[in-house]
Amino acid sequence: MQEGLEFIVRSITDNGSLLTLLLQQEIRTEPVDQAEMLKQRIDSIKELDEDTKAIMKKIIPAIVPFQHVQHVTYSPIQMSITVTRQVYERIGSPRVGDTLIVTIQKV
């Protein structure tokens, strides 16, 4: 199943028959529980056996009982595409600030 990414049109350059759109993915933050981050880090340590990992995960709530949820920010993807005026009109003539869904996949 293919999933599209949402991009905001940041600028449009009109060169007559060709238009260049600068697209930027909207910056979103994701809440992450610090205890969950520690559990994932423990899972990634290859030198630990499964029993040790399980014991360490059990003591995490005692170590970080009241840690606040942190927000992780991802760097936005930015791209520039050049299309003919005909293609631009076919995709609805987006304006600066409009949102487009872009699907990228390997063929």
LINRABEL-V859267 format. One record per pair of residues at least 24 apart in sequence whose C-alpha atoms are under 10 Angstrom apart, sorted by sequence separation. I is the first residue (numbers start at 0). J is the second residue. If there is no record, write none. Layout:
i-><I I>
j-><J J>
//
This chain:
i-><35 34 35 33 34 37 34 34 34 33 34 33 34 33 34 33 34 35 32 33 34 32 33 31 32 33 30 31 32 33 30 31 32 29 30 31 29 30 31 28 29 30 28 29 30 27 28 29 27 28 29 27 28 26 27 28 26 27 25 26 27 25 26 24 25 26 24 25 23 24 25 23 24 22 23 24 22 23 21 22 23 21 22 20 21 22 20 21 19 20 21 19 20 18 19 20 18 19 17 18 19 17 18 19 16 17 18 14 16 17 18 20 9 11 13 15 16 17 18 19 6 10 11 12 14 15 16 17 18 6 7 8 9 11 13 14 17 6 8 13 16 4 6 20 22 25 20 21 22 24 20 22 23 24 22 23 24 22 24 22 11 11 10 11 8 9 10 7 8 9 10 7 8 9 7 8 9 7 8 9 6 7 8 6 7 8 6 7 5 6 7 4 5 6 4 5 6 3 4 5 3 4 5 2 3 4 2 3 4 2 3 1 2 3 1 2 1>
j-><59 59 60 59 60 63 61 62 63 63 64 64 65 65 66 66 67 68 66 67 68 67 68 67 68 69 67 68 69 70 68 69 70 68 69 70 69 70 71 69 70 71 70 71 72 70 71 72 71 72 73 72 73 72 73 74 73 74 73 74 75 74 75 74 75 76 75 76 75 76 77 76 77 76 77 78 77 78 77 78 79 78 79 78 79 80 79 80 79 80 81 80 81 80 81 82 81 82 81 82 83 82 83 84 82 83 84 81 83 84 85 87 77 79 81 83 84 85 86 87 75 79 80 81 83 84 85 86 87 76 77 78 79 81 83 84 87 77 79 84 87 76 78 93 95 98 94 95 96 98 95 97 98 99 98 99 100 99 101 101 93 94 94 95 93 94 95 93 94 95 96 94 95 96 95 96 97 96 97 98 96 97 98 97 98 99 98 99 98 99 100 98 99 100 99 100 101 99 100 101 100 101 102 100 101 102 101 102 103 102 103 102 103 104 103 104 104>
//
